[in-house]
Amino acid sequence: MKQVKILLTVAIVASIGISTGAFIMSTDGEFVQVQQEIHSSYHEIPFSYMAKNTEYAIIGTVTKITPIVVETDKMNPTVFSDITVQVEQDLDGKYAGETFTVRNIGGETRELKTTHDAAADVKVGERILFFAVKEPSSMFGDNYYIAGLKQGKISLENGRASGYHIFDSSEVDLIKEIKTLRNK
């Protein structure tokens, strides 16, 4: 097992929160991995607001999670994940594609691992309902992302729905409620 030493620990206050990381290098000079944790305060977004005001409400199964390293003049290198979902249903019926890709903050490459305490926890094979929005001026760039981070993702399993705002609900009742809210 290689010995490692911490070269530098960084604490950054940014618009998205507080980020800490450790740059790790083996004794032979090879970089192993940078660990980055982002902690942020975020305001709670009411479920009814997301259900009414997001561009898409999609149900589908996660088929692929692809890490993407993003670096901008406002942000140090940070791993995001592009989540590909096999679309089962768009609750508005306006999305015609077979798959939908949505960006989430957090992920891991060989060189860098980013975690964010407010990110949606998503796994390949998981069936989900999520609210998607696109705001090019956001940290997600010109990509759709899950509205409200973990607040905008709902797990669907065995006819039940659970998530940040939904503790245990019937999937059928939840879909009916969302469709009612979106049609107002």
C-alpha positions in Angstrom: 0.0 0.0 0.0 1.4 3.4 -1.0 2.1 5.9 1.8 0.3 9.2 1.3 0.8 12.6 2.8 -1.6 15.6 2.9 0.0 18.4 0.8 -2.7 21.1 1.3 -6.0 21.5 2.9 -8.3 24.1 1.5 -11.3 25.9 2.9 -13.2 28.0 0.5 -16.3 30.1 1.1 -18.1 30.3 -2.2 -21.6 31.2 -3.4 -22.6 27.6 -3.2 -21.3 27.1 0.4 -18.2 26.0 2.2 -15.8 23.6 0.5 -13.0 21.6 2.1 -10.6 19.4 0.4 -7.3 17.5 0.7 -4.8 17.2 -2.1 -3.2 13.8 -1.6 0.1 12.7 -3.1 1.9 9.4 -2.7 5.5 9.5 -1.6 6.6 8.7 -5.2 5.1 12.0 -6.4 2.0 10.5 -8.1 -1.4 12.2 -7.3 -3.9 9.8 -5.9 -7.2 11.7 -5.5 -8.5 15.1 -4.3 -11.4 14.8 -1.8 -13.8 17.7 -1.8 -16.8 18.1 0.4 -19.2 21.0 -0.1 -21.5 22.1 2.7 -24.1 24.7 2.0 -27.1 26.3 3.5 -30.0 26.3 1.1 -33.6 27.4 1.5 -36.3 24.9 1.5 -38.4 25.0 -1.7 -42.0 23.9 -1.1 -43.0 20.8 -3.0 -46.0 22.5 -4.5 -43.8 25.3 -5.9 -41.5 22.7 -7.7 -44.5 20.7 -8.9 -46.0 23.9 -10.5 -43.0 25.8 -11.7 -40.4 23.4 -13.2 -40.0 22.7 -16.9 -40.3 19.0 -16.6 -41.6 16.3 -14.1 -40.1 13.1 -15.3 -40.5 9.5 -14.2 -37.9 7.0 -15.3 -35.0 4.6 -14.4 -31.4 5.7 -14.0 -29.3 3.9 -16.6 -26.0 5.7 -16.4 -24.1 8.2 -14.2 -21.2 9.9 -15.8 -18.8 12.1 -13.8 -17.9 15.5 -15.4 -15.2 17.8 -14.0 -16.2 21.4 -14.3 -13.9 24.4 -13.7 -14.9 28.0 -14.1 -13.5 31.4 -13.2 -16.0 31.3 -10.2 -15.4 27.7 -9.2 -12.4 25.4 -8.5 -12.5 22.0 -10.3 -15.6 20.3 -9.1 -17.1 16.9 -10.1 -20.7 16.9 -11.3 -22.5 13.9 -12.6 -24.6 13.6 -15.7 -27.5 11.3 -14.8 -29.1 9.5 -17.8 -32.7 8.4 -17.2 -34.7 6.0 -19.4 -37.9 8.0 -19.6 -41.1 6.2 -18.6 -43.3 9.2 -18.5 -43.3 13.0 -18.6 -46.2 14.1 -16.4 -47.0 16.9 -18.9 -46.7 14.7 -21.9 -44.5 17.2 -23.8 -41.1 15.5 -23.6 -40.7 13.1 -26.5 -37.2 11.7 -26.0 -36.4 8.2 -24.8 -33.8 9.4 -22.4 -33.3 12.5 -20.3 -30.0 13.7 -18.9 -29.9 15.8 -15.8 -26.8 17.2 -14.1 -26.2 16.8 -10.3 -23.4 18.1 -8.2 -21.1 15.5 -6.8 -19.3 12.5 -8.3 -15.9 10.8 -8.6 -13.2 10.5 -11.1 -9.7 8.9 -10.6 -8.3 12.3 -9.7 -11.2 14.1 -7.9 -14.1 13.2 -5.7 -16.8 15.8 -4.8 -19.6 15.3 -2.3 -22.3 17.9 -1.6 -24.6 17.6 1.4 -27.6 18.9 -0.6 -27.1 16.8 -3.7 -29.7 14.3 -4.9 -28.7 10.8 -4.0 -29.2 8.7 -7.2 -28.2 5.2 -8.1 -28.0 3.3 -11.4 -31.1 1.1 -11.6 -33.2 3.3 -9.3 -36.7 4.4 -10.5 -37.2 8.1 -9.8 -39.4 11.0 -10.3 -37.6 14.4 -10.6 -38.3 18.0 -11.4 -35.9 19.4 -14.0 -35.0 23.0 -14.8 -32.4 24.7 -16.9 -30.9 28.0 -15.9 -27.7 28.7 -17.9 -26.4 31.3 -15.4 -26.3 28.6 -12.6 -23.4 26.5 -11.6 -24.9 23.7 -13.8 -24.2 25.7 -17.0 -26.4 25.1 -20.0 -27.7 21.7 -18.6 -30.9 20.6 -17.1 -30.5 19.9 -13.4 -32.7 18.6 -10.5 -34.6 21.5 -9.1 -33.9 22.0 -5.4 -31.1 19.4 -5.5 -32.2 16.6 -3.2 -35.6 18.3 -2.7 -36.5 17.7 -6.3 -35.8 13.9 -6.5 -38.3 11.2 -5.4 -37.6 7.5 -5.2 -40.3 5.2 -6.6 -40.4 1.6 -5.5 -43.1 -1.0 -5.2 -45.9 1.5 -5.8 -44.6 3.8 -3.0 -42.9 7.2 -3.3 -40.4 8.7 -0.8 -38.0 11.7 -0.8 -37.2 15.0 0.9 -40.8 16.2 1.0 -42.5 12.8 0.6 -41.9 10.4 3.4 -44.1 7.5 2.3 -46.9 8.1 -0.2 -48.7 6.1 -2.8 -47.0 6.6 -6.2 -50.4 6.9 -7.9 -51.6 9.6 -5.4 -48.4 11.5 -5.7 -48.6 11.6 -9.6 -52.2 12.6 -9.4 -51.3 15.5 -7.0 -48.4 16.7 -9.2 -50.6 16.6 -12.4 -53.2 18.6 -10.5 -50.6 21.2 -9.4 -49.1 21.4 -12.9 -52.4 22.1 -14.5 -53.3 25.0 -12.3 
